[in-house]
């Protein structure tokens, strides 16, 4: 029983416990394996050898009075974990279910995400390789009448690596440019589950809570008590005929649990997010295989096809118009997989780019006002090795990206690059003369100068500088440069008010509101002192410091470091 | 699935906000909720029930709608406005139902309030009714402040049929109304702050979303609602014109000037470049 193992593990101090578990996992090679683990929110552990770690936080009730996890809540979390493991097709996957520790706030998603992004993440199972993927899933329940509502949240990033999508190369038409996803943290729409469906889930759970020595019902069952949240580590040896073979590391029995097709079907109808997560895992695994420090591991051929299949299944279950962001994001993830396969030499570039362009066209329809999507679409059009792009359409997409994000350095530089590239060609497809194209490129350069100069500065350059208004009066002093843990937006931490440092407040000023003058002063135009003092106050748990010597512009697209 | 008892009752929403407001219970005066939070914010309150609600269902119904609002409050996970926008549950109310609304609007505007969302559920018991509706009214604070118009000019109501369980909750999922009005509020705010390119960008986003209202799942607008929406569209267009004119004059070489120069005639007729945005 897991209880017995837990009681033994809990008697050990942390370092010894880590050593025991490390020994247990020393024989586990995650290069082509799947493994599961239960850990505490305060000390999230990940599988160091996995290309992707999926971390599932406890699903909680919306209302405080229902803080204790009910049976459905635990059931759902456990089933999600096993389903992800059972249906994983891309290899090298670790799934970690976190459980609350003594501190009830320890499982706050913001705090856990901060630990996962900034913590050393050293544990008995190793340290995640830079470039490996981390997917964090959490959610909440609400019961009303005869229904249970569930809403899931998802965040994804690459460990100590930027999540930007390289497009083209130095030798190609547009040089080496990068695109970004429109979001890496978002909410799925709530799903309503009838109690009948809940009963089905509970029934499914009773099956996966029992391990048998052979993959058939006649084999003697042993209760695993998986729902208790006990520390329990296992590797997945395989899946056959709806049975999942678990290999336990500890006193619990190894054996088979039943997660049949009917359970999977039920889960995915209730949680189409599982389709999305499967596609996302595929993308991150593809990325980790080629852009991480992990040893080589095998992946299915044409992974992008499998990735798109999963993401298309997600879109088929939901109404994309009502879930624009995740639906649009699903297209961009699939397109990114196409682009990467071309880059890695895994697919014919012409085919890959044609497929990517089709998906991004759909993404633009869903998210016509999102700079990242417009830019991604334009860049892929430009980089298509067939050369069959409509320069006017590309120019328009990039102009629309500027409308959506007028101060975005990436949008500006991409537009400038287009004009420069067209000016070099003898037969430009844009309706401008070479001189006009050059003039436009220069106009973009002038336009981007103030923002570029600001974003080219490092935190060390601006810490200690005064923030001034249009009359040149000091409004405050920059104490630090931080990013918020949710979106990675950059803020100046500004000290306002007080006297001789006493009584001052630290507020967070969005970088978009700062202009740098020709004298390298930091100007906030159109803001009064009252406006400034009304900005959100700094809270350490919501922000994190950035590298003081790294250009601030690089922080904008960086998801974690 | 909704309790069978619910089907024996009908919930109807007040079609005009004035009617709804007349039925609102007294709203406590105070700003504690609003002033406790800094930055841009959206106010919302628990739905107001009018008529004769079925006792057994009221708690459940309110809880469900509350859940939907809570989801809206969590839209920081969904939307990406140019700066964070907090969703505040404020029982004391903001603009709606105020007598001295102009002064109130001004105060709220300076407090960073972009808009207020309220819902009113009106029940009519018995077998006469066949549907239930939820009204979703938005009041863009910046609109009142800038225009100094009557309060009803800035109120937009949308109705949601609730024939099936969870319909109205579904309608709260990612409605374009919230996107449109947050963008509108931010645009007006940036325009006041003379940050013309950000004002331009947000007002363009507002125009793009306003074109698509009402959201999927909402019923067609009644004439008064359509009139309110048309007025808001006109207002956003006039604000956009102001932003462009000021941007061209005051920010030498800015994004607006660049787009005006490079997009030429197209910018003059469609400055947001959205005419073929959906294909």
Interface residues (C-beta under 8 A of the other chain):
Chain A: X62 X142 X144 X145 X146 X147 X149 X151 X153 X182 X183 X185 X186 X187 X189 X190 X192 X194 X195 X319 X321 X322 X323 X324 X325 X365 X368 X369 X370 X396 X399 X400 X402 X403 X404 X405 X406 X407 X440 X443 X444 X446 X447 X484 X486 X487 X507 X510 X512 X513 X525 X526 X527 X530 X531 X534 X535 X536 X537
Chain B: X1 X2 X3 X6 X38 X39 X60 X63 X64 X67 X70 X71 X74 X75 X76 X77 X78 X79 X80 X82 X83 X84 X110 X111 X112 X165 X166 X169 X170 X173 X174 X192 X193 X194 X195 X197 X198 X200 X201 X204 X205 X208 X209 X216 X217 X253 X254 X255 X256 X258 X259 X261 X262 X263 X272 X273 X274 X277 X278 X279
